Amino acid sequence: MTRRGGWQGAPPPRTGFQRHHLIPIALLHRPQMGAMFDQLHAEGFALQHFARNGLMLPASEPAALSLGHALHRGPHRGYSDVVTARVERIRAHFAAQAAVDMRIARRVAVMRLRLLQDTTRRALTDRHGAGFWLNRRDPMRLFVDRPYLDEAIDKLFGE
């Protein structure tokens, strides 16, 4: 399977739910990020691993409200932009550290990416205590601006 392939270990489709990438798989198509993710395969990290980077989210408002999970229906550019900015920070740190010690750079990058995955997973499924939302149609949203999303990740990411 190539780094640009589909899900590994994804559950079968469920009516009323959609698969969501915690870290957008589209980042693999950006040359610098794709190069970093290629290096991270040595540590067993891949964006296609559903157990680590995937989440089944409700695709209907009643289910989203009942479960307290973010609604996944349609584009979620604000979410993707904020997560992409976080991954870019990790990539920049990785690039600087790789010049000194590639093994340590890979391990630190994987640790930080897994923390980001855990943080976003929690934010999307915790009955919205963090105010996270994916798109305009998400009935659970508390705030609709990207600065708030970034602040919510800061709070959960511990920065």
N, C-alpha and C positions, 0 to 999 in steps of 0.2 A: 504494500500500500504506500502511496506517495504521501508526502506531508500535506498535500492539497486534497486528499481523499475524504470519504465520508466518515460517519460515526463508527467507532469501535465499541462494541458492547452495549449498544443502545437498546432499550426495551422496545418491544413492538409498539406501533402506533396505538394510541388510546383515543377513542372518540371523545371529543371535547377538550383535548389537550394538545399542546404543541411542544416540540423539543426546542430548548433554548441553549445557546452557547454562553456560558458565563463570561469567557473572554472570546470576543468575536473571531471566528475562524477566518474572516476576510483579512485579518492581519497577516496571515501567511503569504498573501499576495504582495505585501510591501517588501521590497528587496532587503532592507536592513533588518526588519523584524523577522522575515522568513529565514534569513541567515542565522539569527540568534536561535530561533526555534529549532533549526536543523542541528545546531550545536547541543541543544538541550535534550535531544533524543538519547545522548550518551548517559543521561541521568534518568531515563525512563519517562521523560515528560513529553506529552503530545496533546495538542488541543483537540484531537479527535477522540480522546478517551472519554466516553460519556460519564463514567463514574466520577471523574474528577472535574470535567469541564462542561457537563451537561446537566440539564434540569428539565423535568416535565412541568410545564406551567399551564394553567387553565386558559382556554380560548374563549370562554364565555363569562359575561359579567356575573351571573348568579354563582358560578363555580368559584370565581375569583373572590367574591364577597364571602362566600361560605368558608372557603379554605384560608382566607387571609393572605393569599399569594398574589403576586403581580399578574395582571392580565397580559397574555402574550397573543396579540392579534395585530398584525401590521408592523410597519417599521418602528424601530426604537432608536432613532438617531441620537437623541440626547444621552441615553444610557451608553450607547456604543462610543460616543465621543469622549465621555468621562473615563470609561474603562480604557480606551485607547491611549488617552493621555497618561494614565497610570502605567500602562505597559511601556510606553515610550520612556518614561523615567527609569523603569527597570532596565530597559534595553540600553540606555545611555550609561548607566552604572555598570552593566555587564560589559559593554565595549571597553570602558576605561579599565576595568579590572582584568579583562581577558588578556590585555597586553602584558600584565604582570604574572598572572597565574590562571590559566584557562580552567583548571579543575575547580578551583575555589570560585571563580566567576560563574561557572555553570551551577554549582551547588547553591550559591547565594541567589542567583536568578530564579532557580526552581523554588526555593523557599519563599521568596517574595511573591512569585506568581501564584503559588498554592495559597498563600495568605490572602491574596486578592480574590482568588476563586472562593475561598471559604467565606470571606467578607461579603461578596456579592450574593452568594447563595443564601446566606443568613438574611441579608437585607431584602431579598426577593420573596422570602418565605416566612418572615417573622410577624405576620399580621400587620406589617408596615409600621412598626415602631420606629423605623429609621426614615419613613417617608419616601421610600424608593418607589419609582414607577417606571414603566417601560415606554408607554406611548400616551398620546392624548386621550385615548379611549379607556384607559385603565381607571375603573371606578374607585380604586383604592388610593389613588394619588392624593397626596396632601399638598405638594408643591409642584409647580410646573417649570421651574427655571433650572438651567444647568448649574449655575453656581451653588444652588442648594444640593444638587446631586453630588457635586464635588465635595462639598462640606460634609455630607453624610458619609461618603467614603473616607474622608479624613478622620472622622470620628470613629468609624468602625475599624479602619486600617491602623489606627493608633499613631497617626502623624500629627 
